[in-house]
C-alpha cells in the first residue's frame, strides 16, 4: 500500500480483533508505504480530505469469501459499523488536521 496524496491511519489486528499496531501513512513523508502480509486483518481510516492511496495484491483476483471476514468486526452497512469506524478514527485524533 502506497500513499499517493494525503494521510491515513492503518490499523493491524490479531485474529481476535485486538489492535496489534497502528501507524500513520503520509504521502511524501518518511512513512508513505507499507507491505501487509497475506491473511493479516487490517483496516484504514482517512485522515485528510482528498487522500489517495494505491493498494495492490497478488492476483488473480478472487472475491473475499465469508470465512475470510473478521467475525469480530461489524458488517458493512450494519447499525454498529458507523460507531466502529468512529472508534478507529479516534485512535488517530492527535494526527488529524
Residue pairs with C-beta under 8 A, 6 or more apart in sequence:
1 10
1 25
1 33
1 34
1 35
1 36
1 53
1 54
1 55
1 56
2 32
2 33
2 53
2 54
3 25
3 26
3 27
3 28
3 29
3 32
3 33
3 51
3 52
3 53
4 27
4 52
4 53
4 54
5 27
5 50
5 51
5 52
6 26
6 27
6 46
6 47
6 48
6 49
6 50
6 51
6 52
6 53
7 24
7 25
7 26
7 27
7 29
7 46
7 47
7 48
7 51
7 95
8 24
8 25
8 44
8 45
8 46
8 47
8 48
8 51
8 53
9 22
9 23
9 24
9 25
9 44
9 45
9 47
9 88
9 89
9 91
9 92
9 95
10 21
10 22
10 23
10 24
10 25
10 34
10 42
10 43
10 44
11 19
11 21
11 22
11 42
11 43
11 44
11 45
11 88
11 91
12 19
12 20
12 21
12 22
12 36
12 40
12 41
12 42
13 19
13 20
13 41
13 42
13 43
13 70
14 20
14 41
15 41
16 72
17 41
17 70
17 72
17 73
19 91
22 91
22 92
23 31
23 34
24 31
24 47
24 92
24 95
25 31
25 32
25 33
25 34
25 53
26 32
27 51
27 52
36 42
38 57
38 58
41 70
43 73
43 88
44 53
45 85
45 88
45 89
45 91
45 92
47 92
47 95
47 96
47 97
48 96
48 97
69 75
73 84
74 80
74 81
74 83
74 84
75 81
89 96
